[in-house]
Amino acid sequence: MSAIADESPPDYDVLRRCPLPVLPPAAVGPPDLAAARTCTPAPGPPASVAPPDDSNIRASASQSPPNSGTSDGSAVGVTSTVSPPRADHTSLPPELWLEIFRYATHVPRARTIAPADPFTPERPANYAWGVNSPIQSMRTKCALVRVCRVWRARATELLYGHVVLGSARRVQLFCRTLVESHEAERKNIVVGEDSATAMGHGRWVRHLEVRRWAKMTPSAQYWQCVVRSVFLCPRLRVFSGIWLDPLPQGVPAALEQYLPSTLQELYWQQDRVIAAAGELPILTTAFLSKFSSLRVLDLRKICMLDAERSIQDVKFAALTLPHVAYLALPTCPLLLRFAGLQDMPALRYFILDADGGPRNVWAPWVAKELAGFLEHHGSKLTTVELLPTVTQSFRPGPVCISAFLSPTACPNLDTLVFDCREKALCPSSAALAGITDRDAREAAERGAAAASAGTTGAAAPLLEAAHPRLRRVGLRGTGISRLYPNKPSQAQAHLAVLAGCRALFPALEVVRTLGFLVGTSTDPFAPDVFIWWTERFERVGVDLQDGEGVVWLLEEEEKKEKGPEKEKEGQRGTAESADVAVEAQKFAEENLKVSDEEDAKAASTA
């Protein structure tokens, strides 16, 4: 990055356009286009032919009469080789150029770690255009700053918008670039002005991501470069720290001191943490209280090795985080307890990641700490998203979705997103008695039996009352192979309960299969199978949508065509049944005659 920042762009001033040729006054007639295309002068007297500059061309054009020797009124001796452009693109405002550059280098979630709306309509992948990868985007940014000085001044902001430091070499180069640009800007400040306004290239950094893995040798110089880089980015909004080992003594305090208080988003990933040894100072100290503007707090990838042993030993301080609206946690009882003690009045979006939690944690402890968390923050949540474990076993997480659907736990819940492998909803016996749909009742009974038998981990709370405000449900991990009615699956159990237990969700409007697009499925029966489920939800007044937000239904013409066919089939069946009845009657009469004749013969013989 230092080489890119210090390299001067090529001088494009020498690449001027070729001067237009001037014909001698004696030449009358159409100009020689072949000669005009080249930069060589037209044939004529050598003494009178000299390549004029633009001012000479304008002067000769103004001195020539309108109709002197040409029919179109153009000046004799002036040949226009290039038609004037329809629009002057060099006069675009800088804001438009910046938007064009951003569109060409856009990478999702590069400038923010806030979760996107899961119900944003998905689109089929356009492989002709492709999607920008981080490496491809960085190459485009490096090419933009090398075009000219004007583009360099406008694209530098994008080049340093998201910086990823994945090695010690990158950390050193980035720190050197920031220091050199800061010193160069400080020297150029006019005498008498405040030198504190010099910020260098660090003014453009919005998202700084530091990754430290085990292959990197720990050194004091590395941590000094990291802290100095953080100090030279005064307008930092997002900080992502990915650590494999515990941080050295003094590094958390240095980060707390030099990270700007205006930090809005924080992502912290740390593996092999022993909480009893105090290896997670971000939670045990007032590290978070400094950032009063913090809006996104993502702690889902903190892996505790002693989550069970230290759950009763570790004490957390109660902090006030007034602006935290997005919170992401793993299924770890220790972190759930920490979040339950904090004061977060603006919290509305909660992500619970089962992949980040410890593998050997006891599920009842998770359910207990989750109940305590919902007791403090459940009334503020409007969106809950449950992420599954990234394994091939297709096992459910330790938390049941019924825990969030109780009207006392999350009364204002509007959107619920979960994976199809999660445990099915478990209505109570009173709620089961009111279910008229046989498939939904059987699916709910199976879920309740599994929960009571203890095969699904912790005992899931039963749904006894209707949730008044649940409006949207997103189901991830659904494919067409899991929707065939003759092949029961966990996804069908969720859909059957949502369609059959309509009384438990009176405000439900949309159920969407997130990530599954019917139009891109290679199964020829995918539309028919999905329409079968759509019609089932349509009967209860709920829209079943695929990932694009499309409700798949039969067209009116197809319905009209199928209607007469059914009537014809019915009439044909009635006629066939009548013919069968007549034949049966004839057969019975013939048998009766045969039996009468046999009886008469037997009587005469006797």
C-alpha positions in Angstrom: 0.0 0.0 0.0 3.0 2.3 0.6 4.1 1.8 -3.0 0.7 2.7 -4.3 0.3 5.7 -2.1 3.7 7.2 -3.0 3.9 6.3 -6.6 3.3 9.4 -8.9 0.9 8.9 -11.8 2.2 9.2 -15.3 2.3 12.6 -17.0 -0.6 12.6 -19.4 0.0 16.3 -20.4 2.4 15.2 -23.2 -0.3 13.2 -24.9 -1.9 16.1 -26.6 -4.0 15.6 -29.7 -2.4 16.1 -33.1 -2.8 19.6 -34.6 -5.3 19.8 -37.4 -3.8 20.2 -40.9 -4.3 23.4 -42.8 -4.7 23.3 -46.6 -3.1 26.1 -48.7 -5.4 28.8 -50.0 -5.0 27.6 -53.6 -6.5 24.2 -52.9 -10.2 24.4 -53.8 -12.5 21.4 -53.5 -13.1 18.6 -51.1 -10.3 18.1 -48.5 -8.0 15.1 -48.6 -9.5 12.9 -45.8 -6.6 10.5 -46.0 -4.2 13.2 -45.2 -6.4 14.7 -42.6 -6.4 11.4 -40.6 -2.7 11.6 -40.2 -0.6 14.1 -38.4 1.3 15.0 -41.5 0.5 18.3 -43.3 -1.2 18.3 -46.7 0.9 18.6 -49.8 1.7 22.2 -50.7 4.4 24.7 -50.7 6.8 24.0 -47.9 7.3 27.6 -46.9 3.5 28.1 -46.3 2.7 24.9 -44.5 3.5 25.0 -40.8 1.5 23.2 -38.2 -0.5 25.9 -36.5 -1.7 25.7 -32.9 -5.4 26.0 -31.9 -5.3 29.7 -31.8 -4.2 29.9 -35.4 -6.9 27.5 -36.4 -9.6 29.6 -34.7 -8.1 32.7 -36.3 -8.2 31.3 -39.8 -11.7 30.0 -39.3 -12.9 33.4 -38.2 -11.2 35.2 -41.1 -12.7 32.9 -43.8 -16.1 33.9 -45.2 -19.1 31.6 -44.6 -19.4 30.4 -48.2 -15.9 30.7 -49.5 -15.3 27.6 -51.6 -17.6 25.1 -49.8 -21.3 24.4 -49.9 -21.8 23.8 -46.2 -20.4 27.1 -45.1 -17.3 25.7 -43.5 -14.1 27.7 -43.7 -11.7 26.8 -46.5 -8.5 25.4 -45.2 -9.9 24.0 -41.9 -10.7 20.3 -41.8 -12.5 18.8 -38.8 -11.2 15.2 -38.2 -13.1 14.4 -35.1 -16.8 15.2 -34.5 -17.4 17.1 -31.3 -18.7 14.8 -28.4 -22.3 14.9 -27.6 -21.5 15.4 -23.9 -18.5 16.6 -22.0 -17.9 13.8 -19.5 -15.0 15.6 -18.0 -17.3 18.2 -16.5 -19.2 15.7 -14.4 -19.5 16.7 -10.7 -17.1 14.9 -8.4 -20.0 13.3 -6.5 -21.1 11.5 -9.7 -17.6 10.2 -10.4 -17.4 9.0 -6.8 -20.6 7.1 -7.2 -19.4 5.5 -10.4 -16.2 4.4 -8.8 -18.1 3.0 -5.8 -20.4 1.0 -8.1 -17.4 -0.5 -10.0 -15.6 -1.5 -6.7 -18.5 -2.4 -4.5 -18.1 -5.4 -2.2 -21.0 -6.3 0.1 -20.4 -5.7 3.8 -17.0 -4.0 3.2 -17.8 -0.7 5.0 -20.2 -2.1 7.6 -20.7 -5.3 9.6 -24.4 -4.5 10.4 -26.6 -7.4 9.4 -28.7 -6.7 6.3 -32.4 -7.2 6.1 -32.9 -10.9 5.5 -36.1 -10.2 3.6 -34.3 -8.2 0.9 -35.3 -9.8 -2.4 -32.6 -12.0 -3.8 -31.7 -12.1 -7.4 -30.3 -15.0 -9.5 -26.5 -14.8 -9.9 -25.5 -13.1 -13.1 -22.3 -14.9 -14.0 -21.8 -12.8 -17.1 -21.2 -9.7 -15.0 -20.1 -11.5 -11.9 -19.8 -10.2 -8.3 -16.8 -8.2 -7.1 -14.5 -10.2 -4.9 -12.3 -8.3 -2.3 -9.2 -9.0 -4.4 -10.8 -7.9 -7.7 -12.2 -4.8 -6.0 -8.7 -3.8 -4.7 -7.2 -4.3 -8.1 -9.8 -2.0 -9.6 -9.1 0.6 -7.0 -5.4 0.5 -7.6 -6.0 0.9 -11.3 -8.2 3.9 -10.7 -5.7 5.9 -8.7 -3.1 5.4 -11.5 -5.1 6.9 -14.4 -4.5 10.6 -13.8 -4.2 13.1 -11.0 -7.9 13.9 -11.0 -9.0 10.3 -10.6 -6.3 9.7 -8.0 -7.6 12.5 -5.9 -11.2 11.1 -6.1 -10.4 7.4 -5.8 -8.0 7.5 -2.9 -10.9 7.7 -0.6 -12.1 4.3 -1.9 -8.7 2.7 -1.9 -8.4 3.2 1.9 -12.0 2.8 2.8 -11.6 -0.9 3.9 -8.2 -2.0 4.9 -7.4 -5.7 5.8 -4.2 -6.4 7.6 -3.6 -10.1 7.5 0.1 -10.4 7.9 3.0 -8.6 9.7 4.4 -7.3 6.4 1.1 -5.6 5.6 0.9 -4.1 9.0 4.3 -2.5 8.6 3.7 -1.2 5.1 0.3 0.2 6.1 1.8 1.9 9.1 4.6 3.4 7.1 2.2 4.7 4.5 0.1 6.5 7.1 3.2 8.0 8.8 4.7 9.3 5.5 1.4 10.7 4.2 0.9 12.4 7.6 4.3 13.9 7.6 4.0 15.1 4.0 0.7 16.8 4.7 2.0 18.4 7.8 4.9 19.9 5.9 2.6 21.4 3.3 0.5 23.3 5.9 0.9 27.0 5.6 2.7 28.7 8.5 0.3 29.9 11.1 -2.3 27.1 10.6 -2.9 24.3 13.1 -0.7 21.3 12.2 -3.1 19.0 14.1 -5.4 19.1 11.0 -2.9 17.0 9.1 -4.3 13.4 9.0 -2.7 11.9 5.9 -4.3 8.9 4.2 -5.7 7.8 7.6 -8.6 10.3 7.2 -10.2 7.9 4.6 -10.0 4.7 6.6 -13.5 3.7 7.7 -13.1 -0.1 8.4 -9.9 -1.5 9.8 -9.6 -5.3 10.0 -6.7 -6.8 11.9 -6.1 -10.6 11.6 -3.5 -12.3 13.7 -3.0 -16.1 13.3 -0.8 -18.6 14.9 1.8 -18.7 12.1 2.7 -15.1 12.8 5.6 -14.7 15.2 4.6 -12.3 18.1 6.8 -9.3 18.3 6.7 -5.9 20.1 7.2 -4.1 16.7 4.1 -5.8 15.3 1.8 -4.6 18.1 3.4 -1.1 18.0 2.5 -0.8 14.3 -1.0 -2.0 15.0 -1.6 0.5 17.7 0.1 3.3 15.7 -2.1 2.5 12.7 -5.2 2.8 14.9 -4.0 6.1 16.2 -3.5 7.5 12.7 -7.1 6.6 11.7 -9.1 9.3 13.6 -12.3 8.8 11.6 -12.5 5.1 12.0 -16.1 3.8 12.2 -15.6 0.0 12.1 -13.0 -2.1 13.8 -12.7 -5.9 13.4 -10.2 -7.8 15.6 -9.6 -11.4 14.8 -7.2 -13.1 17.2 -6.2 -16.7 17.6 -4.4 -16.3 20.9 -5.0 -14.1 23.9 -3.7 -10.5 23.5 -0.4 -9.5 25.2 -0.6 -7.5 28.4 -1.2 -3.8 27.7 -2.6 -4.2 24.1 -6.3 -4.0 25.1 -5.6 -0.9 27.1 -3.7 0.7 24.2 -6.6 -0.1 21.8 -9.1 1.3 24.3 -7.0 4.5 24.5 -6.4 5.1 20.7 -9.5 3.8 19.1 -11.7 6.9 18.5 -14.6 7.4 20.8 -16.9 7.8 17.7 -16.5 4.1 16.8 -19.8 2.7 15.7 -19.3 -1.0 14.9 -17.1 -3.5 16.7 -16.4 -7.1 15.7 -14.3 -9.2 18.1 -13.2 -12.8 17.4 -11.0 -14.7 19.8 -10.4 -18.5 20.0 -9.4 -20.7 22.9 -10.4 -18.2 25.6 -10.2 -19.2 29.3 -12.5 -16.9 31.1 -11.3 -17.9 34.5 -7.8 -16.7 33.7 -9.0 -13.3 32.6 -8.1 -13.8 28.9 -11.1 -11.7 27.7 -10.5 -8.2 29.0 -13.0 -6.8 26.5 -15.8 -8.1 28.8 -14.3 -8.0 32.2 -13.2 -4.3 32.0 -14.9 -1.1 31.0 -13.5 -1.5 27.5 -16.9 -1.0 25.8 -18.1 1.9 28.0 -15.7 4.3 26.2 -17.5 3.9 22.9 -20.8 5.7 23.6 -21.6 5.8 19.9 -21.3 2.0 19.4 -24.2 0.8 17.3 -23.2 -2.8 16.3 -21.6 -5.3 18.7 -20.6 -8.6 17.2 -19.2 -11.2 19.6 -20.5 -14.3 18.0 -17.1 -15.8 17.3 -15.7 -15.8 20.9 -15.0 -19.4 21.8 -14.9 -20.2 25.5 -13.0 -23.3 26.6 -14.3 -23.2 30.2 -17.8 -22.0 29.6 -19.2 -24.6 32.0 -16.6 -24.4 34.8 -16.4 -20.6 35.0 -20.0 -19.7 34.6 -20.5 -19.2 38.3 -17.1 -17.7 38.9 -16.8 -14.8 36.4 -18.4 -11.6 37.5 -19.3 -8.9 34.9 -19.8 -5.2 35.4 -23.0 -3.6 34.4 -22.4 -1.1 31.6 -24.6 1.3 29.7 -24.5 1.1 25.9 -27.1 3.6 24.8 -26.9 3.2 21.0 -26.3 -0.6 20.5 -29.1 -1.7 18.1 -27.5 -4.9 16.7 -26.1 -7.6 18.9 -24.7 -10.9 17.8 -23.8 -13.6 20.4 -22.9 -17.3 20.3 -24.9 -20.0 22.1 -22.5 -19.6 25.1 -24.1 -19.3 28.6 -21.3 -17.0 29.7 -21.8 -14.4 27.0 -25.6 -14.6 27.3 -25.2 -13.8 31.0 -22.8 -10.9 30.1 -25.3 -9.4 27.6 -28.2 -9.8 30.1 -26.5 -7.6 32.6 -25.9 -4.7 30.2 -28.2 -1.7 29.7 -29.0 -1.5 26.0 -32.1 0.6 25.5 -31.9 0.8 21.7 -31.5 -3.0 21.1 -33.8 -4.3 18.4 -31.9 -6.9 16.3 -30.5 -10.0 17.9 -28.4 -12.8 16.2 -27.8 -16.1 18.0 -25.1 -18.1 16.3 -24.9 -21.8 17.3 -21.7 -22.3 15.3 -19.7 -20.0 17.6 -20.7 -21.6 20.8 -18.8 -24.4 22.6 -19.5 -27.9 21.4 -19.7 -29.5 24.8 -21.9 -27.0 26.6 -25.0 -28.4 28.3 -28.1 -27.2 26.6 -30.2 -26.6 29.7 -27.6 -24.0 30.8 -28.0 -22.2 27.5 -31.8 -22.2 27.8 -31.5 -20.9 31.3 -29.2 -18.0 30.5 -31.2 -17.2 27.3 -34.4 -16.9 29.5 -32.5 -14.4 31.7 -31.4 -12.5 28.6 -34.9 -12.3 27.2 -36.3 -11.2 30.6 -34.1 -8.1 30.4 -34.1 -7.4 26.6 -36.9 -9.5 25.1 -39.5 -6.6 25.1 -37.2 -4.5 22.9 -36.4 -7.1 20.2 -38.2 -6.8 16.8 -36.0 -9.1 14.8 -34.4 -12.4 15.9 -32.1 -14.5 13.6 -30.9 -18.0 14.6 -27.8 -19.3 12.8 -27.1 -23.1 12.7 -23.9 -24.9 13.2 -21.7 -25.3 10.1 -21.5 -29.1 10.1 -22.7 -32.0 7.9 -24.6 -33.7 10.6 -27.7 -31.5 10.1 -28.2 -31.3 13.8 -30.3 -28.6 15.4 -29.0 -25.9 17.7 -29.3 -26.0 21.5 -32.1 -23.4 21.5 -35.6 -23.9 20.4 -37.5 -21.3 18.4 -40.4 -21.6 20.8 -38.4 -19.6 23.3 -38.9 -16.5 21.3 -42.5 -17.0 20.3 -44.0 -16.6 23.8 -45.9 -13.4 24.1 -44.2 -12.7 27.4 -40.7 -13.3 26.1 -40.7 -11.2 23.0 -44.0 -9.4 22.8 -42.9 -7.0 20.0 -41.2 -9.6 17.8 -41.9 -8.8 14.1 -39.5 -11.0 12.2 -38.1 -14.4 13.0 -35.4 -16.1 10.8 -34.2 -19.7 11.5 -32.8 -22.7 9.7 -35.0 -25.6 8.7 -32.9 -28.0 10.8 -34.1 -26.3 14.1 -36.5 -28.0 16.4 -40.1 -27.8 15.3 -42.6 -25.7 17.2 -44.2 -27.4 20.2 -47.8 -26.2 20.9 -49.3 -27.2 24.2 -52.1 -29.8 24.5 -54.8 -27.1 24.6 -53.3 -25.6 21.4 -53.1 -29.0 19.8 -56.8 -29.6 20.4 -57.6 -26.5 18.3 -55.6 -27.5 15.3 -57.9 -28.7 12.5 -55.1 -29.5 10.0 -54.2 -33.2 10.4 -50.6 -32.8 9.0 -49.9 -29.8 11.2 -51.3 -31.6 14.3 -49.2 -34.6 13.6 -46.0 -32.5 13.1 -46.7 -30.6 16.3 -47.3 -33.8 18.2 -44.0 -35.3 17.0 -42.1 -32.1 18.0 -43.8 -32.2 21.5 -43.0 -35.9 21.9 -39.3 -35.4 20.9 -39.0 -32.4 23.3 -40.6 -34.4 26.2 -38.4 -37.4 25.5 -35.3 -35.3 25.7 -34.0 -36.2 22.3 -33.7 -32.6 21.2 -31.6 -31.3 24.1 -33.2 -28.9 26.5 -36.9 -29.1 27.0 -38.5 -26.5 24.7 -41.2 -24.2 26.1 -44.6 -25.0 24.8 -46.7 -22.5 22.8 -49.7 -21.9 25.0 -50.8 -18.5 23.7 -50.9 -16.7 20.4 -48.2 -14.2 19.5 -49.9 -11.0 18.6 -47.3 -9.3 16.4 -45.2 -11.9 14.5 -45.5 -10.8 10.9 -42.6 -12.4 8.9 -41.0 -15.8 9.2 -37.8 -16.6 7.2 -36.8 -20.3 6.7 -33.2 -20.9 5.6 -31.7 -24.1 4.2 -34.8 -25.1 2.3 -34.4 -26.9 -1.0 -36.8 -28.6 -3.4 -35.7 -32.0 -2.2 -37.1 -31.1 1.3 -40.4 -29.9 0.0 -41.8 -33.1 -1.7 -44.9 -34.1 0.3 -44.1 -37.8 -0.1 -40.7 -37.3 1.6 -41.2 -36.0 5.1 -38.5 -33.6 6.4 -37.9 -31.1 9.1 -38.6 -28.2 6.7 -42.1 -29.7 6.0 -42.7 -29.9 9.7 -42.1 -26.2 10.1 -44.3 -25.3 7.1 -47.1 -27.6 8.3 -47.1 -26.0 11.8 -47.1 -22.5 10.4 -49.9 -23.2 8.0 -52.0 -25.3 10.4 -51.5 -23.3 13.7 -52.8 -20.1 12.2 -54.6 -19.3 15.4 -51.2 -19.0 17.2 -50.0 -16.4 14.7 -52.9 -14.1 13.9 -50.6 -11.3 12.5 -48.6 -13.6 10.2 -48.4 -12.3 6.7 -45.3 -13.7 4.9 -43.3 -17.0 5.1 -40.3 -16.9 2.9 -37.8 -19.7 2.0 -34.6 -17.6 2.2 -31.9 -18.7 -0.2 -34.1 -20.9 -2.3 -35.2 -19.5 -5.7 -37.7 -21.6 -7.6 -36.8 -20.0 -10.9 -33.2 -21.2 -10.7 -34.0 -24.8 -9.6 -33.1 -27.5 -12.1 -35.9 -29.8 -10.9 -38.7 -29.7 -13.5 -41.3 -30.2 -10.8 -40.1 -27.4 -8.5 -42.8 -24.9 -9.5 -45.6 -27.5 -9.1 -44.3 -28.6 -5.7 -43.9 -25.1 -4.5 -47.3 -24.1 -5.8 -48.8 -27.0 -3.8 -47.4 -25.5 -0.6 -48.4 -22.0 -1.7 -52.0 -23.0 -2.1 -52.0 -24.5 1.3 -50.8 -21.2 2.9 -53.2 -19.3 0.7 -56.2 -21.0 2.3 -55.2 -19.5 5.7 -54.4 -16.0 4.3 -50.5 -16.2 4.3 -48.1 -15.6 1.4 -45.5 -18.3 0.9 -42.6 -16.7 -1.1 -39.4 -18.0 -2.4 -36.1 -16.1 -2.0 -37.0 -13.6 -4.7 -40.1 -12.6 -2.9 -42.3 -14.2 -5.6 -45.6 -16.0 -4.8 -45.9 -18.9 -7.2 -49.5 -19.6 -8.3 -51.3 -21.1 -11.2 -52.5 -18.7 -13.9 -56.2 -18.2 -14.4 -56.1 -19.8 -17.8 -54.5 -22.9 -16.4 -57.1 -23.0 -13.7 -59.9 -22.7 -16.3 -58.4 -25.4 -18.4 -58.1 -27.7 -15.4 -61.7 -27.0 -14.4 -63.4 -28.5 -17.6 -60.9 -31.3 -17.5 -62.0 -32.2 -14.0 -65.6 -32.0 -15.0 -65.0 -34.2 -18.1 -63.2 -36.6 -15.9 -66.1 -36.6 -13.5 -68.6 -37.2 -16.3 -66.5 -39.8 -17.8 -66.2 -41.5 -14.4 -69.9 -41.3 -13.9 -70.6 -42.9 -17.4 -68.1 -45.6 -16.8 -69.6 -46.4 -13.4 -73.0 -46.5 -15.0 -71.8 -48.9 -17.7 -70.2 -51.0 -15.0 -73.4 -51.1 -13.1 -75.4 -52.2 -16.2 -72.9 -54.9 -16.9 -72.9 -56.1 -13.3 -76.7 -56.2 -13.4 -76.7 -58.3 -16.7 -74.1 -60.6 -15.2 -76.2 -61.0 -12.1 -79.3 -61.8 -14.1 -77.5 -64.4 -16.2 -76.2 -66.0 -13.1 -79.7 -66.0 -11.7 -81.1 -67.7 -14.8 -78.3 -70.3 -14.7 -79.0 -71.0 -11.1 -82.8 -71.4 -11.8 -82.1 -73.8 -14.6 -79.8 -75.9 -12.5 -82.4 -76.0 -9.7 -85.1 -77.1 -12.2 -82.9 -79.9 -13.5 -82.1 -81.1 -10.0 -85.8 -81.1 -9.1 -86.8 -83.1 -12.3 -84.0 -85.6 -11.6 -85.2 -86.1 -8.1 
